[in-house]
Each structure stands twice: as structure tokens, then as C-alpha cells.
Amino acid sequence: MSKSSGEDLVATLKMHVLAAMRDLPECAPDGKGARNADIERRTGLALPLSSQNNYITWSILSALGADGAIEILLPPAAKRGRRYRLTRVAAK
């Protein structure tokens, strides 16, 4: 079965986000990680909608986490804001 155009688009977005993360020092495997909004600005995926709330970027980052390409760093219980960094394999 061949991939749909939607699956191709998701794969392209994943590659785009990974490429942008490779250019952010905080996204290195030993870095502190970057926030969703920082990655969104770097990738140009922000949409000028008041209700969008970073969902496109968050969805792609979640998929990359499920793929094992990035680490999702959870904040301490009292704080907000996940951070994202590359795994050693994805950093290459």
C-alpha cells in the first residue's frame, strides 16, 4: 500500500522540524531542550490564528517523540513547559 499525500506531508514536516532542531544548540542531545514556541518560530510553522496554540508544532514534536527521534523533557511538577531535544541518533 502506498503512502497517502497526508502521510507524505507529515514525513516532510518531521524532517523540517528535525533540521531546525539541529540548528538550535539547546536541542543538542545534552542540551536543556527548546520550548515548543521556540521551535515553532524557528520552523515558521506558526499560523496567525488566535486559537491555534501551537498545535501543529506540538503534534509533530509528539510524533517525533513517539518515533524516538527526540526526547520530551517534562518540567518539575510545579512548573509548566515541556522542552524538546534531539536523541543522539537524530542529532547526526
PDB file of N, CA, C and O in Angstrom:
ATOM      1  N   MET A   1       0.839  -1.175   0.000  1.00  0.00           N
ATOM      2  CA  MET A   1       0.000   0.000   0.000  1.00  0.00           C
ATOM      3  C   MET A   1       0.889   1.245   0.000  1.00  0.00           C
ATOM      4  O   MET A   1       1.835   1.336   0.783  1.00  0.00           O
ATOM      5  N   SER A   2       0.591   2.180  -0.858  1.00  0.00           N
ATOM      6  CA  SER A   2       1.398   3.390  -0.942  1.00  0.00           C
ATOM      7  C   SER A   2       0.957   4.407   0.106  1.00  0.00           C
ATOM      8  O   SER A   2      -0.172   4.378   0.597  1.00  0.00           O
ATOM      9  N   LYS A   3       1.876   5.299   0.428  1.00  0.00           N
ATOM     10  CA  LYS A   3       1.576   6.335   1.405  1.00  0.00           C
ATOM     11  C   LYS A   3       0.646   7.368   0.790  1.00  0.00           C
ATOM     12  O   LYS A   3       0.716   7.651  -0.407  1.00  0.00           O
ATOM     13  N   SER A   4      -0.221   7.926   1.618  1.00  0.00           N
ATOM     14  CA  SER A   4      -1.098   8.989   1.142  1.00  0.00           C
ATOM     15  C   SER A   4      -0.347  10.313   1.115  1.00  0.00           C
ATOM     16  O   SER A   4       0.731  10.431   1.698  1.00  0.00           O
ATOM     17  N   SER A   5      -0.905  11.293   0.451  1.00  0.00           N
ATOM     18  CA  SER A   5      -0.263  12.608   0.411  1.00  0.00           C
ATOM     19  C   SER A   5      -0.201  13.223   1.804  1.00  0.00           C
ATOM     20  O   SER A   5       0.723  13.981   2.099  1.00  0.00           O
ATOM     21  N   GLY A   6      -1.166  12.910   2.665  1.00  0.00           N
ATOM     22  CA  GLY A   6      -1.117  13.390   4.046  1.00  0.00           C
ATOM     23  C   GLY A   6       0.055  12.791   4.809  1.00  0.00           C
ATOM     24  O   GLY A   6       0.731  13.489   5.564  1.00  0.00           O
ATOM     25  N   GLU A   7       0.294  11.507   4.615  1.00  0.00           N
ATOM     26  CA  GLU A   7       1.435  10.863   5.264  1.00  0.00           C
ATOM     27  C   GLU A   7       2.748  11.436   4.748  1.00  0.00           C
ATOM     28  O   GLU A   7       3.701  11.595   5.510  1.00  0.00           O
ATOM     29  N   ASP A   8       2.799  11.744   3.464  1.00  0.00           N
ATOM     30  CA  ASP A   8       3.992  12.378   2.893  1.00  0.00           C
ATOM     31  C   ASP A   8       4.213  13.753   3.517  1.00  0.00           C
ATOM     32  O   ASP A   8       5.345  14.127   3.822  1.00  0.00           O
ATOM     33  N   LEU A   9       3.133  14.497   3.702  1.00  0.00           N
ATOM     34  CA  LEU A   9       3.229  15.822   4.306  1.00  0.00           C
ATOM     35  C   LEU A   9       3.735  15.736   5.736  1.00  0.00           C
ATOM     36  O   LEU A   9       4.589  16.527   6.136  1.00  0.00           O
ATOM     37  N   VAL A  10       3.225  14.793   6.510  1.00  0.00           N
ATOM     38  CA  VAL A  10       3.688  14.612   7.892  1.00  0.00           C
ATOM     39  C   VAL A  10       5.172  14.248   7.902  1.00  0.00           C
ATOM     40  O   VAL A  10       5.929  14.776   8.717  1.00  0.00           O
ATOM     41  N   ALA A  11       5.591  13.365   7.019  1.00  0.00           N
ATOM     42  CA  ALA A  11       7.011  12.988   6.945  1.00  0.00           C
ATOM     43  C   ALA A  11       7.876  14.200   6.604  1.00  0.00           C
ATOM     44  O   ALA A  11       8.958  14.366   7.168  1.00  0.00           O
ATOM     45  N   THR A  12       7.412  15.043   5.691  1.00  0.00           N
ATOM     46  CA  THR A  12       8.142  16.252   5.322  1.00  0.00           C
ATOM     47  C   THR A  12       8.217  17.212   6.507  1.00  0.00           C
ATOM     48  O   THR A  12       9.269  17.800   6.756  1.00  0.00           O
ATOM     49  N   LEU A  13       7.125  17.375   7.232  1.00  0.00           N
ATOM     50  CA  LEU A  13       7.126  18.250   8.407  1.00  0.00           C
ATOM     51  C   LEU A  13       8.074  17.730   9.484  1.00  0.00           C
ATOM     52  O   LEU A  13       8.768  18.516  10.130  1.00  0.00           O
ATOM     53  N   LYS A  14       8.108  16.432   9.679  1.00  0.00           N
ATOM     54  CA  LYS A  14       9.032  15.846  10.653  1.00  0.00           C
ATOM     55  C   LYS A  14      10.475  16.164  10.271  1.00  0.00           C
ATOM     56  O   LYS A  14      11.268  16.566  11.122  1.00  0.00           O
ATOM     57  N   MET A  15      10.817  15.988   9.002  1.00  0.00           N
ATOM     58  CA  MET A  15      12.184  16.285   8.558  1.00  0.00           C
ATOM     59  C   MET A  15      12.499  17.766   8.727  1.00  0.00           C
ATOM     60  O   MET A  15      13.612  18.124   9.111  1.00  0.00           O
ATOM     61  N   HIS A  16      11.532  18.625   8.445  1.00  0.00           N
ATOM     62  CA  HIS A  16      11.703  20.075   8.584  1.00  0.00           C
ATOM     63  C   HIS A  16      11.973  20.448  10.038  1.00  0.00           C
ATOM     64  O   HIS A  16      12.878  21.233  10.319  1.00  0.00           O
ATOM     65  N   VAL A  17      11.201  19.893  10.956  1.00  0.00           N
ATOM     66  CA  VAL A  17      11.377  20.189  12.384  1.00  0.00           C
ATOM     67  C   VAL A  17      12.721  19.659  12.870  1.00  0.00           C
ATOM     68  O   VAL A  17      13.426  20.357  13.599  1.00  0.00           O
ATOM     69  N   LEU A  18      13.088  18.449  12.486  1.00  0.00           N
ATOM     70  CA  LEU A  18      14.388  17.903  12.892  1.00  0.00           C
ATOM     71  C   LEU A  18      15.543  18.758  12.382  1.00  0.00           C
ATOM     72  O   LEU A  18      16.508  18.997  13.108  1.00  0.00           O
ATOM     73  N   ALA A  19      15.449  19.220  11.139  1.00  0.00           N
ATOM     74  CA  ALA A  19      16.510  20.070  10.581  1.00  0.00           C
ATOM     75  C   ALA A  19      16.631  21.363  11.375  1.00  0.00           C
ATOM     76  O   ALA A  19      17.740  21.816  11.657  1.00  0.00           O
ATOM     77  N   ALA A  20      15.509  21.955  11.736  1.00  0.00           N
ATOM     78  CA  ALA A  20      15.531  23.197  12.529  1.00  0.00           C
ATOM     79  C   ALA A  20      16.106  22.939  13.913  1.00  0.00           C
ATOM     80  O   ALA A  20      16.865  23.759  14.430  1.00  0.00           O
ATOM     81  N   MET A  21      15.758  21.819  14.515  1.00  0.00           N
ATOM     82  CA  MET A  21      16.265  21.493  15.845  1.00  0.00           C
ATOM     83  C   MET A  21      17.766  21.273  15.830  1.00  0.00           C
ATOM     84  O   MET A  21      18.442  21.576  16.814  1.00  0.00           O
ATOM     85  N   ARG A  22      18.297  20.757  14.747  1.00  0.00           N
ATOM     86  CA  ARG A  22      19.749  20.546  14.641  1.00  0.00           C
ATOM     87  C   ARG A  22      20.507  21.875  14.670  1.00  0.00           C
ATOM     88  O   ARG A  22      21.685  21.911  15.023  1.00  0.00           O
ATOM     89  N   ASP A  23      19.834  22.964  14.300  1.00  0.00           N
ATOM     90  CA  ASP A  23      20.457  24.288  14.302  1.00  0.00           C
ATOM     91  C   ASP A  23      20.319  25.016  15.639  1.00  0.00           C
ATOM     92  O   ASP A  23      20.881  26.097  15.810  1.00  0.00           O
ATOM     93  N   LEU A  24      19.592  24.448  16.574  1.00  0.00           N
ATOM     94  CA  LEU A  24      19.401  25.072  17.891  1.00  0.00           C
ATOM     95  C   LEU A  24      20.304  24.384  18.913  1.00  0.00           C
ATOM     96  O   LEU A  24      20.106  23.201  19.191  1.00  0.00           O
ATOM     97  N   PRO A  25      21.278  25.077  19.476  1.00  0.00           N
ATOM     98  CA  PRO A  25      22.192  24.453  20.439  1.00  0.00           C
ATOM     99  C   PRO A  25      21.463  23.800  21.620  1.00  0.00           C
ATOM    100  O   PRO A  25      21.896  22.759  22.114  1.00  0.00           O
ATOM    101  N   GLU A  26      20.383  24.394  22.064  1.00  0.00           N
ATOM    102  CA  GLU A  26      19.662  23.831  23.207  1.00  0.00           C
ATOM    103  C   GLU A  26      18.968  22.512  22.870  1.00  0.00           C
ATOM    104  O   GLU A  26      18.534  21.793  23.771  1.00  0.00           O
ATOM    105  N   CYS A  27      18.859  22.190  21.581  1.00  0.00           N
ATOM    106  CA  CYS A  27      18.248  20.925  21.162  1.00  0.00           C
ATOM    107  C   CYS A  27      19.261  19.796  20.991  1.00  0.00           C
ATOM    108  O   CYS A  27      18.890  18.681  20.627  1.00  0.00           O
ATOM    109  N   ALA A  28      20.522  20.076  21.250  1.00  0.00           N
ATOM    110  CA  ALA A  28      21.542  19.012  21.197  1.00  0.00           C
ATOM    111  C   ALA A  28      21.177  17.940  22.216  1.00  0.00           C
ATOM    112  O   ALA A  28      20.490  18.233  23.195  1.00  0.00           O
ATOM    113  N   PRO A  29      21.625  16.701  22.007  1.00  0.00           N
ATOM    114  CA  PRO A  29      21.274  15.624  22.937  1.00  0.00           C
ATOM    115  C   PRO A  29      21.603  15.921  24.405  1.00  0.00           C
ATOM    116  O   PRO A  29      20.936  15.406  25.302  1.00  0.00           O
ATOM    117  N   ASP A  30      22.620  16.741  24.654  1.00  0.00           N
ATOM    118  CA  ASP A  30      22.964  17.076  26.042  1.00  0.00           C
ATOM    119  C   ASP A  30      22.495  18.486  26.415  1.00  0.00           C
ATOM    120  O   ASP A  30      22.861  19.002  27.471  1.00  0.00           O
ATOM    121  N   GLY A  31      21.682  19.111  25.548  1.00  0.00           N
ATOM    122  CA  GLY A  31      21.192  20.461  25.802  1.00  0.00           C
ATOM    123  C   GLY A  31      20.015  20.484  26.758  1.00  0.00           C
ATOM    124  O   GLY A  31      19.484  19.443  27.143  1.00  0.00           O
ATOM    125  N   LYS A  32      19.617  21.691  27.133  1.00  0.00           N
ATOM    126  CA  LYS A  32      18.489  21.843  28.064  1.00  0.00           C
ATOM    127  C   LYS A  32      17.143  21.654  27.376  1.00  0.00           C
ATOM    128  O   LYS A  32      16.118  21.531  28.047  1.00  0.00           O
ATOM    129  N   GLY A  33      17.133  21.630  26.056  1.00  0.00           N
ATOM    130  CA  GLY A  33      15.895  21.489  25.303  1.00  0.00           C
ATOM    131  C   GLY A  33      15.305  22.850  24.973  1.00  0.00           C
ATOM    132  O   GLY A  33      15.537  23.826  25.687  1.00  0.00           O
ATOM    133  N   ALA A  34      14.545  22.910  23.893  1.00  0.00           N
ATOM    134  CA  ALA A  34      13.880  24.141  23.475  1.00  0.00           C
ATOM    135  C   ALA A  34      12.386  24.000  23.707  1.00  0.00           C
ATOM    136  O   ALA A  34      11.834  22.900  23.685  1.00  0.00           O
ATOM    137  N   ARG A  35      11.745  25.138  23.931  1.00  0.00           N
ATOM    138  CA  ARG A  35      10.292  25.140  24.110  1.00  0.00           C
ATOM    139  C   ARG A  35       9.603  24.994  22.757  1.00  0.00           C
ATOM    140  O   ARG A  35      10.184  25.299  21.715  1.00  0.00           O
ATOM    141  N   ASN A  36       8.377  24.530  22.788  1.00  0.00           N
ATOM    142  CA  ASN A  36       7.559  24.380  21.593  1.00  0.00           C
ATOM    143  C   ASN A  36       7.528  25.685  20.796  1.00  0.00           C
ATOM    144  O   ASN A  36       7.735  25.667  19.583  1.00  0.00           O
ATOM    145  N   ALA A  37       7.272  26.813  21.458  1.00  0.00           N
ATOM    146  CA  ALA A  37       7.168  28.106  20.773  1.00  0.00           C
ATOM    147  C   ALA A  37       8.479  28.488  20.094  1.00  0.00           C
ATOM    148  O   ALA A  37       8.464  29.073  19.011  1.00  0.00           O
ATOM    149  N   ASP A  38       9.608  28.166  20.712  1.00  0.00           N
ATOM    150  CA  ASP A  38      10.911  28.470  20.103  1.00  0.00           C
ATOM    151  C   ASP A  38      11.107  27.659  18.820  1.00  0.00           C
ATOM    152  O   ASP A  38      11.582  28.177  17.809  1.00  0.00           O
ATOM    153  N   ILE A  39      10.738  26.397  18.881  1.00  0.00           N
ATOM    154  CA  ILE A  39      10.861  25.529  17.708  1.00  0.00           C
ATOM    155  C   ILE A  39       9.875  25.985  16.631  1.00  0.00           C
ATOM    156  O   ILE A  39      10.199  25.978  15.444  1.00  0.00           O
ATOM    157  N   GLU A  40       8.701  26.372  17.041  1.00  0.00           N
ATOM    158  CA  GLU A  40       7.695  26.840  16.089  1.00  0.00           C
ATOM    159  C   GLU A  40       8.177  28.089  15.348  1.00  0.00           C
ATOM    160  O   GLU A  40       8.015  28.189  14.132  1.00  0.00           O
ATOM    161  N   ARG A  41       8.761  29.030  16.068  1.00  0.00           N
ATOM    162  CA  ARG A  41       9.296  30.235  15.423  1.00  0.00           C
ATOM    163  C   ARG A  41      10.415  29.868  14.450  1.00  0.00           C
ATOM    164  O   ARG A  41      10.475  30.397  13.340  1.00  0.00           O
ATOM    165  N   ARG A  42      11.297  28.966  14.864  1.00  0.00           N
ATOM    166  CA  ARG A  42      12.437  28.581  14.020  1.00  0.00           C
ATOM    167  C   ARG A  42      11.974  27.889  12.741  1.00  0.00           C
ATOM    168  O   ARG A  42      12.574  28.070  11.682  1.00  0.00           O
ATOM    169  N   THR A  43      10.915  27.104  12.840  1.00  0.00           N
ATOM    170  CA  THR A  43      10.444  26.347  11.679  1.00  0.00           C
ATOM    171  C   THR A  43       9.489  27.141  10.797  1.00  0.00           C
ATOM    172  O   THR A  43       9.226  26.752   9.659  1.00  0.00           O
ATOM    173  N   GLY A  44       8.970  28.248  11.315  1.00  0.00           N
ATOM    174  CA  GLY A  44       7.998  29.027  10.552  1.00  0.00           C
ATOM    175  C   GLY A  44       6.629  28.379  10.494  1.00  0.00           C
ATOM    176  O   GLY A  44       5.850  28.671   9.586  1.00  0.00           O
ATOM    177  N   LEU A  45       6.318  27.511  11.438  1.00  0.00           N
ATOM    178  CA  LEU A  45       5.035  26.812  11.437  1.00  0.00           C
ATOM    179  C   LEU A  45       3.925  27.550  12.194  1.00  0.00           C
ATOM    180  O   LEU A  45       2.807  27.045  12.293  1.00  0.00           O
ATOM    181  N   ALA A  46       4.218  28.715  12.717  1.00  0.00           N
ATOM    182  CA  ALA A  46       3.186  29.476  13.426  1.00  0.00           C
ATOM    183  C   ALA A  46       2.135  29.961  12.436  1.00  0.00           C
ATOM    184  O   ALA A  46       2.463  30.495  11.376  1.00  0.00           O
ATOM    185  N   LEU A  47       0.895  29.775  12.787  1.00  0.00           N
ATOM    186  CA  LEU A  47      -0.203  30.292  11.984  1.00  0.00           C
ATOM    187  C   LEU A  47      -0.768  31.524  12.672  1.00  0.00           C
ATOM    188  O   LEU A  47      -0.842  31.549  13.900  1.00  0.00           O
ATOM    189  N   PRO A  48      -1.164  32.536  11.933  1.00  0.00           N
ATOM    190  CA  PRO A  48      -1.678  33.760  12.552  1.00  0.00           C
ATOM    191  C   PRO A  48      -3.127  33.609  13.019  1.00  0.00           C
ATOM    192  O   PRO A  48      -4.006  34.360  12.595  1.00  0.00           O
ATOM    193  N   LEU A  49      -3.361  32.648  13.881  1.00  0.00           N
ATOM    194  CA  LEU A  49      -4.695  32.391  14.416  1.00  0.00           C
ATOM    195  C   LEU A  49      -4.643  32.472  15.936  1.00  0.00           C
ATOM    196  O   LEU A  49      -3.755  31.889  16.558  1.00  0.00           O
ATOM    197  N   SER A  50      -5.568  33.175  16.523  1.00  0.00           N
ATOM    198  CA  SER A  50      -5.543  33.326  17.983  1.00  0.00           C
ATOM    199  C   SER A  50      -5.825  32.015  18.703  1.00  0.00           C
ATOM    200  O   SER A  50      -5.397  31.845  19.844  1.00  0.00           O
ATOM    201  N   SER A  51      -6.523  31.099  18.081  1.00  0.00           N
ATOM    202  CA  SER A  51      -6.862  29.844  18.761  1.00  0.00           C
ATOM    203  C   SER A  51      -5.983  28.667  18.352  1.00  0.00           C
ATOM    204  O   SER A  51      -6.260  27.534  18.747  1.00  0.00           O
ATOM    205  N   GLN A  52      -4.952  28.902  17.585  1.00  0.00           N
ATOM    206  CA  GLN A  52      -4.119  27.810  17.075  1.00  0.00           C
ATOM    207  C   GLN A  52      -3.279  27.178  18.170  1.00  0.00           C
ATOM    208  O   GLN A  52      -3.151  25.954  18.212  1.00  0.00           O
ATOM    209  N   ASN A  53      -2.702  27.980  19.061  1.00  0.00           N
ATOM    210  CA  ASN A  53      -1.984  27.482  20.234  1.00  0.00           C
ATOM    211  C   ASN A  53      -0.925  26.417  19.962  1.00  0.00           C
ATOM    212  O   ASN A  53      -0.818  25.457  20.725  1.00  0.00           O
ATOM    213  N   ASN A  54      -0.164  26.557  18.927  1.00  0.00           N
ATOM    214  CA  ASN A  54       0.987  25.684  18.664  1.00  0.00           C
ATOM    215  C   ASN A  54       0.627  24.223  18.385  1.00  0.00           C
ATOM    216  O   ASN A  54       1.480  23.352  18.555  1.00  0.00           O
ATOM    217  N   TYR A  55      -0.584  23.930  17.969  1.00  0.00           N
ATOM    218  CA  TYR A  55      -0.991  22.535  17.800  1.00  0.00           C
ATOM    219  C   TYR A  55      -0.238  21.808  16.695  1.00  0.00           C
ATOM    220  O   TYR A  55       0.062  20.623  16.840  1.00  0.00           O
ATOM    221  N   ILE A  56       0.073  22.483  15.603  1.00  0.00           N
ATOM    222  CA  ILE A  56       0.793  21.804  14.518  1.00  0.00           C
ATOM    223  C   ILE A  56       2.172  21.380  15.007  1.00  0.00           C
ATOM    224  O   ILE A  56       2.566  20.223  14.862  1.00  0.00           O
ATOM    225  N   THR A  57       2.891  22.320  15.582  1.00  0.00           N
ATOM    226  CA  THR A  57       4.239  22.023  16.060  1.00  0.00           C
ATOM    227  C   THR A  57       4.188  20.967  17.160  1.00  0.00           C
ATOM    228  O   THR A  57       4.979  20.023  17.149  1.00  0.00           O
ATOM    229  N   TRP A  58       3.270  21.117  18.102  1.00  0.00           N
ATOM    230  CA  TRP A  58       3.139  20.158  19.200  1.00  0.00           C
ATOM    231  C   TRP A  58       2.862  18.760  18.655  1.00  0.00           C
ATOM    232  O   TRP A  58       3.434  17.782  19.135  1.00  0.00           O
ATOM    233  N   SER A  59       1.990  18.664  17.657  1.00  0.00           N
ATOM    234  CA  SER A  59       1.662  17.351  17.087  1.00  0.00           C
ATOM    235  C   SER A  59       2.880  16.712  16.430  1.00  0.00           C
ATOM    236  O   SER A  59       3.123  15.518  16.604  1.00  0.00           O
ATOM    237  N   ILE A  60       3.643  17.496  15.679  1.00  0.00           N
ATOM    238  CA  ILE A  60       4.843  16.962  15.026  1.00  0.00           C
ATOM    239  C   ILE A  60       5.881  16.558  16.071  1.00  0.00           C
ATOM    240  O   ILE A  60       6.508  15.506  15.949  1.00  0.00           O
ATOM    241  N   LEU A  61       6.064  17.392  17.100  1.00  0.00           N
ATOM    242  CA  LEU A  61       7.006  17.043  18.174  1.00  0.00           C
ATOM    243  C   LEU A  61       6.571  15.777  18.897  1.00  0.00           C
ATOM    244  O   LEU A  61       7.409  14.940  19.235  1.00  0.00           O
ATOM    245  N   SER A  62       5.281  15.627  19.138  1.00  0.00           N
ATOM    246  CA  SER A  62       4.778  14.408  19.785  1.00  0.00           C
ATOM    247  C   SER A  62       5.048  13.180  18.934  1.00  0.00           C
ATOM    248  O   SER A  62       5.435  12.130  19.446  1.00  0.00           O
ATOM    249  N   ALA A  63       4.838  13.321  17.615  1.00  0.00           N
ATOM    250  CA  ALA A  63       5.099  12.199  16.710  1.00  0.00           C
ATOM    251  C   ALA A  63       6.584  11.850  16.683  1.00  0.00           C
ATOM    252  O   ALA A  63       6.946  10.673  16.660  1.00  0.00           O
ATOM    253  N   LEU A  64       7.445  12.869  16.686  1.00  0.00           N
ATOM    254  CA  LEU A  64       8.894  12.620  16.714  1.00  0.00           C
ATOM    255  C   LEU A  64       9.308  11.959  18.023  1.00  0.00           C
ATOM    256  O   LEU A  64      10.216  11.128  18.038  1.00  0.00           O
ATOM    257  N   GLY A  65       8.656  12.320  19.114  1.00  0.00           N
ATOM    258  CA  GLY A  65       8.916  11.659  20.391  1.00  0.00           C
ATOM    259  C   GLY A  65       8.520  10.190  20.340  1.00  0.00           C
ATOM    260  O   GLY A  65       9.249   9.327  20.830  1.00  0.00           O
ATOM    261  N   ALA A  66       7.367   9.911  19.747  1.00  0.00           N
ATOM    262  CA  ALA A  66       6.907   8.522  19.614  1.00  0.00           C
ATOM    263  C   ALA A  66       7.845   7.723  18.707  1.00  0.00           C
ATOM    264  O   ALA A  66       8.025   6.520  18.893  1.00  0.00           O
ATOM    265  N   ASP A  67       8.441   8.404  17.725  1.00  0.00           N
ATOM    266  CA  ASP A  67       9.398   7.744  16.828  1.00  0.00           C
ATOM    267  C   ASP A  67      10.748   7.502  17.498  1.00  0.00           C
ATOM    268  O   ASP A  67      11.553   6.722  16.989  1.00  0.00           O
ATOM    269  N   GLY A  68      11.010   8.155  18.629  1.00  0.00           N
ATOM    270  CA  GLY A  68      12.296   8.039  19.295  1.00  0.00           C
ATOM    271  C   GLY A  68      13.350   8.992  18.755  1.00  0.00           C
ATOM    272  O   GLY A  68      14.528   8.862  19.090  1.00  0.00           O
ATOM    273  N   ALA A  69      12.943   9.956  17.917  1.00  0.00           N
ATOM    274  CA  ALA A  69      13.898  10.899  17.333  1.00  0.00           C
ATOM    275  C   ALA A  69      14.225  12.050  18.280  1.00  0.00           C
ATOM    276  O   ALA A  69      15.299  12.643  18.190  1.00  0.00           O
ATOM    277  N   ILE A  70      13.309  12.363  19.179  1.00  0.00           N
ATOM    278  CA  ILE A  70      13.550  13.433  20.147  1.00  0.00           C
ATOM    279  C   ILE A  70      13.154  12.964  21.538  1.00  0.00           C
ATOM    280  O   ILE A  70      12.398  12.009  21.711  1.00  0.00           O
ATOM    281  N   GLU A  71      13.694  13.671  22.520  1.00  0.00           N
ATOM    282  CA  GLU A  71      13.308  13.459  23.913  1.00  0.00           C
ATOM    283  C   GLU A  71      12.367  14.579  24.314  1.00  0.00           C
ATOM    284  O   GLU A  71      12.581  15.738  23.959  1.00  0.00           O
ATOM    285  N   ILE A  72      11.340  14.236  25.044  1.00  0.00           N
ATOM    286  CA  ILE A  72      10.417  15.229  25.577  1.00  0.00           C
ATOM    287  C   ILE A  72      10.715  15.337  27.066  1.00  0.00           C
ATOM    288  O   ILE A  72      10.466  14.413  27.841  1.00  0.00           O
ATOM    289  N   LEU A  73      11.253  16.488  27.442  1.00  0.00           N
ATOM    290  CA  LEU A  73      11.659  16.709  28.833  1.00  0.00           C
ATOM    291  C   LEU A  73      10.505  17.322  29.594  1.00  0.00           C
ATOM    292  O   LEU A  73      10.036  18.409  29.257  1.00  0.00           O
ATOM    293  N   LEU A  74      10.051  16.634  30.612  1.00  0.00           N
ATOM    294  CA  LEU A  74       8.932  17.116  31.412  1.00  0.00           C
ATOM    295  C   LEU A  74       9.448  18.010  32.524  1.00  0.00           C
ATOM    296  O   LEU A  74      10.466  17.712  33.149  1.00  0.00           O
ATOM    297  N   PRO A  75       8.741  19.113  32.771  1.00  0.00           N
ATOM    298  CA  PRO A  75       9.167  20.022  33.835  1.00  0.00           C
ATOM    299  C   PRO A  75       8.862  19.440  35.205  1.00  0.00           C
ATOM    300  O   PRO A  75       8.075  18.501  35.319  1.00  0.00           O
ATOM    301  N   PRO A  76       9.481  19.993  36.255  1.00  0.00           N
ATOM    302  CA  PRO A  76       9.097  19.580  37.608  1.00  0.00           C
ATOM    303  C   PRO A  76       7.602  19.822  37.805  1.00  0.00           C
ATOM    304  O   PRO A  76       7.008  20.646  37.109  1.00  0.00           O
ATOM    305  N   ALA A  77       7.002  19.117  38.737  1.00  0.00           N
ATOM    306  CA  ALA A  77       5.554  19.158  38.938  1.00  0.00           C
ATOM    307  C   ALA A  77       5.002  20.574  39.110  1.00  0.00           C
ATOM    308  O   ALA A  77       3.880  20.847  38.685  1.00  0.00           O
ATOM    309  N   ALA A  78       5.743  21.448  39.705  1.00  0.00           N
ATOM    310  CA  ALA A  78       5.241  22.794  39.987  1.00  0.00           C
ATOM    311  C   ALA A  78       5.396  23.750  38.806  1.00  0.00           C
ATOM    312  O   ALA A  78       4.922  24.884  38.868  1.00  0.00           O
ATOM    313  N   LYS A  79       6.040  23.315  37.749  1.00  0.00           N
ATOM    314  CA  LYS A  79       6.300  24.213  36.626  1.00  0.00           C
ATOM    315  C   LYS A  79       5.613  23.715  35.365  1.00  0.00           C
ATOM    316  O   LYS A  79       5.221  22.553  35.261  1.00  0.00           O
ATOM    317  N   ARG A  80       5.480  24.625  34.412  1.00  0.00           N
ATOM    318  CA  ARG A  80       4.887  24.287  33.117  1.00  0.00           C
ATOM    319  C   ARG A  80       5.967  24.335  32.042  1.00  0.00           C
ATOM    320  O   ARG A  80       7.061  24.853  32.263  1.00  0.00           O
ATOM    321  N   GLY A  81       5.645  23.796  30.896  1.00  0.00           N
ATOM    322  CA  GLY A  81       6.525  23.968  29.752  1.00  0.00           C
ATOM    323  C   GLY A  81       7.449  22.808  29.463  1.00  0.00           C
ATOM    324  O   GLY A  81       8.550  22.720  30.007  1.00  0.00           O
ATOM    325  N   ARG A  82       7.002  21.943  28.625  1.00  0.00           N
ATOM    326  CA  ARG A  82       7.878  20.866  28.170  1.00  0.00           C
ATOM    327  C   ARG A  82       8.974  21.440  27.300  1.00  0.00           C
ATOM    328  O   ARG A  82       8.816  22.497  26.689  1.00  0.00           O
ATOM    329  N   ARG A  83      10.070  20.741  27.252  1.00  0.00           N
ATOM    330  CA  ARG A  83      11.181  21.099  26.366  1.00  0.00           C
ATOM    331  C   ARG A  83      11.515  19.872  25.535  1.00  0.00           C
ATOM    332  O   ARG A  83      11.227  18.737  25.915  1.00  0.00           O
ATOM    333  N   TYR A  84      12.123  20.132  24.400  1.00  0.00           N
ATOM    334  CA  TYR A  84      12.381  19.083  23.422  1.00  0.00           C
ATOM    335  C   TYR A  84      13.841  19.154  22.983  1.00  0.00           C
ATOM    336  O   TYR A  84      14.382  20.235  22.748  1.00  0.00           O
ATOM    337  N   ARG A  85      14.472  17.976  22.878  1.00  0.00           N
ATOM    338  CA  ARG A  85      15.835  17.917  22.356  1.00  0.00           C
ATOM    339  C   ARG A  85      15.989  16.640  21.546  1.00  0.00           C
ATOM    340  O   ARG A  85      15.227  15.685  21.697  1.00  0.00           O
ATOM    341  N   LEU A  86      16.983  16.652  20.697  1.00  0.00           N
ATOM    342  CA  LEU A  86      17.248  15.516  19.818  1.00  0.00           C
ATOM    343  C   LEU A  86      17.841  14.342  20.585  1.00  0.00           C
ATOM    344  O   LEU A  86      18.545  14.535  21.576  1.00  0.00           O
ATOM    345  N   THR A  87      17.563  13.154  20.138  1.00  0.00           N
ATOM    346  CA  THR A  87      18.276  11.991  20.645  1.00  0.00           C
ATOM    347  C   THR A  87      19.631  11.951  19.932  1.00  0.00           C
ATOM    348  O   THR A  87      19.822  12.651  18.938  1.00  0.00           O
ATOM    349  N   ARG A  88      20.546  11.165  20.412  1.00  0.00           N
ATOM    350  CA  ARG A  88      21.874  11.101  19.788  1.00  0.00           C
ATOM    351  C   ARG A  88      21.789  10.627  18.334  1.00  0.00           C
ATOM    352  O   ARG A  88      22.544  11.099  17.485  1.00  0.00           O
ATOM    353  N   VAL A  89      20.891   9.714  18.050  1.00  0.00           N
ATOM    354  CA  VAL A  89      20.743   9.199  16.686  1.00  0.00           C
ATOM    355  C   VAL A  89      20.236  10.301  15.752  1.00  0.00           C
ATOM    356  O   VAL A  89      20.755  10.462  14.647  1.00  0.00           O
ATOM    357  N   ALA A  90      19.231  11.055  16.185  1.00  0.00           N
ATOM    358  CA  ALA A  90      18.631  12.091  15.338  1.00  0.00           C
ATOM    359  C   ALA A  90      19.529  13.304  15.162  1.00  0.00           C
ATOM    360  O   ALA A  90      19.359  14.068  14.212  1.00  0.00           O
ATOM    361  N   ALA A  91      20.486  13.488  16.067  1.00  0.00           N
ATOM    362  CA  ALA A  91      21.362  14.659  16.011  1.00  0.00           C
ATOM    363  C   ALA A  91      22.334  14.595  14.846  1.00  0.00           C
ATOM    364  O   ALA A  91      22.899  15.618  14.458  1.00  0.00           O
ATOM    365  N   LYS A  92      22.536  13.420  14.286  1.00  0.00           N
ATOM    366  CA  LYS A  92      23.518  13.248  13.192  1.00  0.00           C
ATOM    367  C   LYS A  92      22.976  13.707  11.865  1.00  0.00           C
ATOM    368  O   LYS A  92      23.673  13.629  10.854  1.00  0.00           O
TER     369      LYS A  92
END
